[in-house]
Amino acid sequence: MNTNPIIVALDFEDEQQARTLVSRLGSAVDFYKVGMELYAAAGMPFVRELSAEGKKVFLDLKLYDIGETVKRTVAQVARTEVRFLTVHAINPVMRAAREGRGVASLQLMAVTVLTSFDQQDVTEMGYPFSISELVAMRVRKAMEIGMDGVICSPLEAAAVRKIAGPDAIVVTPGVRSHNANKGDQKRVATPAEEIAARADYIVIGREVTRASEPAEQVARILQETKASLTCSPS
């Protein structure tokens, strides 16, 4: 279990806003997610800046393209200090990512089903089964292909852990405390519920980034997760 399982999502439109939050959080957080918006604004220079400050970086690009493009893109990221990189849990995409990563230390994370999707969305995409069945199928393939871990909804974390095994990294976005707004997420849970379900990391955005005192909010969330571990059976 990580001492601090929180990954803060830097969902900002420019790097200065992100720098300000990282500075305010200081040593309270050492892992940050850079998503597509911030990446489009600031690119790899900002990712390298975070790494140079001793922060771990989760580069959330959710790669989904032809194999050669995925392979070459992953190879570029693998030359940096990025810790996690996301690709969609589609078989040829995952295989290309593995090839591009080579022997680098970059850890590849397979995105199962986006937390903003519900059953209606999955049905409209043409899948003839439930979200939980689709997630389970994709987790099994991700493990077979050799992904380091998976990104899944908080509601599926416990089931995913059973399928993926103890060594896989399980990361859950869509995590909100009881008093926090769900935003655009449809399948959510609290930080305590996720740690009890054996997620390794929880991704938290607006609940921290928009807090008047973000470091204090992180401390409150950590206290909640520690209480969950104390109360949960081993």
N, C-alpha and C positions, 0 to 999 in steps of 0.2 A: 504494500500500500504506500502511495506517495505521501510524503510529509505535507505537500501542498498540491492537491489535485486540480486546482483551478487554472484554466487557460482563459485569459481575457481576450475577447474578440475586439480588435481595433477596427471597428466599423465606422471609419471616418472618411471624409472626402479629401483630406489632405494630410500630409505627414506632420505638419506643425501641431495639429490637434492631437494626433497620436503621440507625438513627443511629449506634449504637455501632460497627458494622462500617465504615460510611463514614468515621467519625472515625479508626478504626485504619488504614484503607487510605490515608488522606490523599491525597497527590498520585500515588500508585501507580496509581490507577484514576480515570478521569474519565467513565465511561459506566456507567449502572446500569439494570437491567431491573426494573420494577415490574409484578408479575403480579397475578392476580385476588385471591389471598389478602391480600396487603398492601394492595391497592387497596380491598378490602372493609373492611379495618380502619382505614385512614388516609385514603383518598380523595385528591382533588385537592390538598388543603392540603399533604400530604407531597410530592406531585409538584412543586408550586410551591416548596416548601422546598429540594428538591434543585437545582432550576433556579437558585434565588437564590444557591446556594453555588457556582455555576459548573459544575455537573455536567450532562452530557447524559442525557436520560431516554428510555428505550425503554419505552413503555406497552403492555404485552402483554395486551390485553383480548380478542383473537381475536373481534372482533365478527362476529356471525352472526344477523341478525334481518331483519324486513321492511325494505324499502328506506327508507321515511320515517324509521324509528327509527335506522337506521345513518347516514343523512345528517345528522340532527339531532345525533346523538352526536358524529360526526366534526367537525361545525361547532363544537361546544363545545370539543373538544380542540384544534382548530386555533387557538383564541384564546390558547392558552398557549404556553410555550416547549418543549413536548414535541418531541423530534426524530423518533422512530419511533412509529407506531401500527400494530398488527396487525389485519387482518381476514381472514376465511377466503376462500380463493381460489375463491369461488362467483360466477359472473358478475354477477348482479344486486346482490350485496353489494358487490363491487368497484366497480361503476358508481355505486352510491349513495354510497360512500365518496369517490370522486373528486368527485362533485357537492358533497358536504358540505365537503370541504377547500377548494374554491374556489381562490383564488390564494395561500393561506397557504403558509408554508415547511414545514409538517408533511410528513413523508415517510411514505407509505403502504406497508406491507409485507404481502404476501399469504402466508398460511400454506398450504403445499401439503398435506402429509400429516404428521400429528403424529408425532414421533419415538418415541412410546410405542406406535405401531401397527406390526404386522407384516403379512405377507401374509394370514394367516388373518383378521385384523381387517378388512382391506380387502375380502376375499371375502365375509365375513359382512355387510358394509354393502351388498353387491349390485353391486360393480364387477366387470365380467367381464375385467379385465386386471391386469397386475402393478403393484406399487407404483411401479416406475420409469416405467411407461407413464402412470400416473395423474399422477405428479409432472410429467412432461414436458408433458402436456396442460394442466395447470393453470398451469405457468410460461408457456407460449405465450399463453394467454388473459390472464394477468396483464399481460404485456408489451403485448398488443394493446390492453387497456383503459387502460393508462397507469399501472400501479403503479410505484412507485419501486424496489421490490426484492421479494425473496422470502425466506421462511423455509423452510429445507429440512433434511433429515437430513444429517449429515456424509457418509453413504455416497453421496448424490446430488449433492454440491456441484460436482464437476468437470463432470458432465453438465449440471447446471443452468446453470453459467457459459457453456457452449457455446451453450445455447438462448437464454439471457437477453441475452447480449452483454456487452461490456466495461463499459458504463455502469451496468448494473443493480447494485443493492446486494444482496449475498448474505450472509445471516446464518445461522449454523448453531448450534442448540442441540444437546444430547446430546453434548457434547464432554467427554472424560475422558482424563487422562493414563494411561499404562500401569498405574500402581499404584493407580488410583482405582476405587472401587466404581461400577458402572453404575447403581445405583439402579433406578428404574422405566423407564429408557430401554432400548429394544430395538435401535435403529439408531444406533450410536455410532462415534466415531473419536477419535484423539488431536488435541491442538491443532496439533502439527506437521503431521500429515496434512491437516488442514483448510486451513492456510495454504498448503501445497503445492498443494492443489486449487483455490486462488484464491478462498477465502471472504474477504469483507471484514472480517467480525466473527465472533468465536466467543463464545457465551454459556456462562459457567461459573458453577455454583452451589455445591453443597456442597463441592467440592474446595477452594474458597477460603473460603466462609462458615463452614465447620466446622474450618478449619485453626487450629492453635494460634498460628501466626504468619502471618496472611493476606497481609500485604504481601510477606513472603519467598516465599510460595507463588506469588503473582503474578509476582515476579521470576523464579522458576524456570520458570514457564510461558512467559514472554516470551523467556527464553534458549532454550528449546526451539523456539519458533517462529522465532527468528532463525537458529538453526542449520539449520532446515529450508529457509529461504530461501537460505542460503549454498550448501546442497547441491543445491537444485533447479535444473533448467535454466530459463532465462528464456523 
